[in-house]
Amino acid sequence: MSSATRSVPSCARRLPLAGVLRLGRPSDIWFKPALSVVVAVAPPNLTLLALGRLDLAMYTMAGSLCALYAHNRPYAARARALAWVVVGMLTGLGVALVAASLTTNAVVLVTVGALLAAAQKALCDATRIGPPGHVVLAFISSASLFVPQTLGQVPGHLALGAAAGAWAWIVGMAPGLVRPHGPERRATAHALNAAAVSAGAPDDPRARAAAAAAVHAAWQSLLSTGARSAARRALERLVVRAEVAIAAPSETDPGRLRGWARDLAGTGPVPCPDGLGGAADELLGVEAALASTEQSLLRRLGPLAPIALRTALGCALAGYVSLALGVGRPYWALVTAASLYQANVTLTWSRGVQRVVGNLLGVLAFAALAPLAHVGQAALVLCCLALNFGAEALIGRNYWLGSVCVTPMALLITEFARSQQPGELITARVLDTLVGALVGFASAVAVTNRRAGDRIEGALSLVERAQEHAAGLLAEERPEPGALEAARRGLSAAVVDLRSAADAAAGEWWQRALPEERVMRAEQAGHRTLAATVRRQGLHCWEGAQA
């Protein structure tokens, strides 16, 4: 077999431990989701506290926690995304409440919770809603399954969730009044910084892949904003410069890129790079990109079937085992299993380790906080607000660190209706954590994902077609206006998707051999073609940027 086609088998591989608990750098906007969730949760909970109906906080929390989503999206796109999150949250809550009102059979309720978690996982991944993904949705719907309920109460409880969800939507959109282009500016700055790193290390394929992904994310952010304002056009020019840096690193000044990224902080004017001139709109080819259509939701859901099956099976089995052990809250085991599932088995293992460590430390934190929270219901609400802030402030550094705050918060929420013995809660939570993690990971191993390899083949074909299209335009003497830029952006997106597919498949078990060398050659050829388009367009020549 030739080296061009030699493939590497992917079967059971060593599961990582080193680095799984390592802390990363906090997000640039870590304080925004942290503050948003506090502002979204506090008014409904404090109102219920004043009315003496804190037992209804479960339903307002459903709406309030929607404020955790879509913080990286431009405000036009955020408005739509948050609205759909609220709808999705209320749909899951409604199904759970109706099920709880129709039966008290724990096995049936666990089954409903597992199916809901699988649907939430698939939809969140297909729509690319981003953190915290399906976990918060699954937590609310699964917990609601085990709250005593009648059909007559369901509309009122859903109304409470809807009112809190509307407030969460307002909280999520409010920063746009002060900094209307903040998300796009951050995405563009991240692309510029990543491109500067790549240009400084041109032989590092991971730096180049990270930069390409950041540029792709910046384009997605800009192209989701609708009307092309003057500020957005200026940001588009900067993203083009980041693309140029990736394609022609030897002709790039990383310092200039970092300088532009720094200038995007705050609300000052967007820097205008030289070299594009009046032909900028033609070179950007944005109209062509806007005219392109994404895959339908149904087509995006197809490849996620194995992940959804893992989620359904793992959550159901975790809940059943918890019931068999006599634990009174099987939804904790269900949610633990639901939180594990990532793009592949290896990442699922890492998340499982993080979840177990975070939950075990979290129950210790709960033991320390319980005496304070039991002083009164006001203290209970304030403790939960502080833990909400801490969870969102820390989870970006590593999932386990955020779980240290999430776990005691979830335990304290169970006391909104009535005070409970801390020892019983701790014992049940530790047992359900271990059950959920072990059963959930076992299900991930048992349900193979052969489609991961199929996705690589599809991504390879897409790169090859995009490269042929770009090469054909390069051969033309005078391509149509904007066509070469649109082809370059399409090829760049295809290369990013190929790397994502290859990374996801590399962590899967029990699948056919992966065409690693073919992937490498396709990436190299794609990068060469991208560089050729840059030189053809003359984008690499700008003042002060030549090596």
Salt bridges, closest charged atoms under 4 A:
ASP55 OD2 - ARG53 NH2 2.93
ASP125 OD2 - LYS121 NZ 3.09
GLU184 OE2 - HIS181 ND1 3.35
GLU236 OE1 - ARG228 NH2 2.80
GLU236 OE2 - ARG232 NE 2.99
GLU243 OE1 - ARG488 NH1 3.20
GLU251 OE1 - HIS540 NE2 3.89
ASP274 OD1 - ARG256 NH1 3.79
ASP281 OD1 - ARG228 NH2 3.48
ASP281 OD2 - ARG233 NH1 3.03
GLU287 OE2 - ARG228 NH1 3.22
GLU415 OE1 - HIS374 NE2 2.78
ASP454 OD1 - ARG512 NH2 2.66
GLU457 OE1 - ARG518 NH1 2.99
GLU464 OE2 - ARG518 NH2 3.18
GLU485 OE1 - ARG488 NH2 2.49
GLU485 OE2 - ARG489 NH2 3.56
ASP503 OD1 - ARG499 NH1 2.86
GLU508 OE1 - ARG310 NH2 2.76
GLU517 OE2 - ARG6 NH2 2.30
GLU523 OE1 - ARG499 NH2 2.83
